[in-house]
Amino acid sequence: MRFRTQRTLLITALIIAGASQTFAQSTLKDWLVNPVKEKAQVIKSADGKDITLQNGLLKRVFRISPNLACVDYTNLSTGRQLLRSVREEARLVIDGKTYNIGGLYGQKEKAYLQPEWLDGFTAGANDFKYVSYDVKPIKPHLKWDGSRYWSFQSKPASGKTVSFLYRSDLAELSGLEVHVNYELYDGMPLIVKSVALTNGGNKTFKIDQVVNEVLGLVEEESSVEGSFEIMRKPSGIYFETNYAFNNSMNYANSDQTTHWKADSTYTSQVHYRHQTPVLLEIYPKDAKGIELRAGETLNSVRTHELLMNKDDRESRGLAIRKMYRTVAPWVTANPIFMHLVARNPEQVRTAIDQCAATGYEALIVSFGSNLNMEDTSPENISKWKQLADYAHSKNILIGGYSLFSSRSISPKDDVISAKTGKPGGAFFGNAPCFGSEWGLQYRDKIKNFYTRTGFDIWENDGPYPGDVCASTTHPGHKGLEDSQWKQMEIQKELYTWLNEKGVYINAPDWYFLDGTNKIALGYREVNFSLPRAQQKILNRQNIYDATWEKTPSMGWGFVPLTQYQGGGSAATLEPLSEHLDDYEQLMMQYYGAGVQACYRGPRLYDTDKTKQTVINVINWYKKYRNILNSDLIHLRRADGRDWDGILHVNPELKEKGLVMLYNPTKEKMVRTIKLPLYYTGLTDLARISEKGGTVKTYKLNRDYTVDLSFTLNAGGYTWFLIGG
């Protein structure tokens, strides 16, 4: 009996030890927690039939004879095969005719693909044929100078780019070359695909559509009947392109290119009417009639394909956020700025002095001020250059607001409705066309202003190039069909130009992949006329909801120091010294989330006590800036009933985490919560201190949590620092 007891205890100890080892090692397989050392590779098989792209996290295989097609797309972390059928590599509509780029034919069963079938596949007679490939290191799409602003990640991404060249045997396509490009990144399961059309002939081609990605993906739902719209789309892969707009402040509702379709050739699917959404195509639907003249190149949208290891919202968001930091590192720049309302130069100088005195890094001259970037007069340029020089002498960056959309310029320059042939019908009713004479002049005036004044930041309200324009006299586009594409190209070129000149850009739509730095969190403007107590809770909700896919640095919030639209004294913070507790907490909940807010008013402080409060908050933010700008884990959304909070995590820092907790109620509360520490990278012990005080050591539970107890005063907040 005694022997059995000892044996049982020994077995139990071994089980616990084994479980602990498994527990400690499980994070090693997660690229979101531990860096992957394997680099991107492009490998040609020994028999010369296949080319493989792999980086330890994904594998994509192409059969290259008798034509090129993707035949394997595997998530190496999960072993999951994404592909069920062979499709064309891309598709073009040229002069009204459709042409496939690459592709193989002969697969009869479309539910799965077996390697032994491939040798029996054939090429299409009229398809563009694969010619050759080359491999180069990934090059940044923008020449961004990461030293001008505080940024979390300024190191350029690395990896391999493989470019497949195609030509057609058809006489009508003579001179047209197509490159299908794949960028495979180091350290994450990400491929970026694009298509480039080069006209090396002597005729003009009319390009009506460029489909730059076609994938026959494995379904994730077995439904015999059901609506196509509500059926589950494959979630093992995330798609995003640099063609998104809708003024929604998030990508999902801004996307203009992701099209899920049914595959009628997939006859063994469960759905009775063959309506399972398993065919993915990427293209902008309103980009037609684009002329490709001799010697010109047309570049498609860039499709970012990110493989997912998990299906929960947090891990998917973490992956997307890491993608942004990798492919668009400028989004991690996050200068501390004030939003100044000024009527004269002296008010600007005073605000610059206050920024310098409190540790702020930038000043943006807000809407409603006396700044007009469209005024090219020597007097205007000289006035603002002197103010920029003064700001720079104080080590303060300076920027300003400029409105493009939401206004009418003239019947000649406004967007023309295809229905009426007259101005109107734009996203905001009336709006200028970026391809109009005025629109092109606006672009040039902005460039002129930033070149001559030395301004550092541009807050651009609009444009919204989803507006199609039926004008046939605007110099920037030919007519209705190409108007959206051409306006997007004009705007992207301006954003890219400014970015490469070192200008930081706040913009109202999803142009991060072409050079913008920040967008609004997403809010309702009239809410800033509500009482301050309500604003605090609503602001925390906005932060919580807007940071699932955006990094903290990608969004900005709003704090009306003076009355914004209404609400009177109950809604505003001025006089600041009389509402110091609210002012401090509003700053702490934004800076504590790593989110910059537009502190809009004439000043940052009114008394020495107010000044010291601002300095204390800014010093705290700068001390913990790296962890506060790291990934955010959502703990509990503010509801006004109980505690709410967020957790910053970064396994690569000394500070592995920082927790912000709030009590919105009118009573003191004592709580114990399960604090999830998986994404801190900690596996055994966590050392946690409240507000930098005494450090306590916690043993992690089997689910990577610790039991954290805290006390919060009525309406108060606290923070905890987490180390290993």
Secondary structure by P-SEA (a helix, b strand, c coil): caaaaaaaaaaaaaaaaaaaaaaaaccccccccccccccbbbbbcccccbbbbbcccbbbbbbcccbbbbccccccccccccccbbbbccccccccbbbbccccccccccccccccccccbbbbccccccccccccccccccccccccccccccbbbbbbbbbbbbbbcccccccbbbbbbbbbbccccbbbbbbbbbccccbbbbbcccccccccccccccccccccccccccccbbbbcccccccccccccccccbbbbbbcccccccccccccccbbbbcccccccccccccbbbbccbbbbbbbccccaaaaaaaaaaaaaaccccccccccccccccccaaaaaaaaaaaaaccccccccccccccccccccaaaaaaaaaaaaaaaaacbbbccccccccccccccccbbbccccccccccccbbbbcccaaaaaaaaaaaaaaaccccccccccccccccccccccccccccccaaaaaaaaaaaaaaaaaaaabbbbbcccccccccccbbbcccccccccccaaaaaaaaaaaaaaaccccccccbbbbbcccccccccccccccccccaaaaaaaaaaaaaaaccccccccccccccaaaaaaaaaaaaaaaacccccccbbbbccccccccccbbbbbbccccccbbbbbbbcccbbbbbcccccccccccccbbbbbccccbbbbbbbcccccccccccccccccbbbbbcc
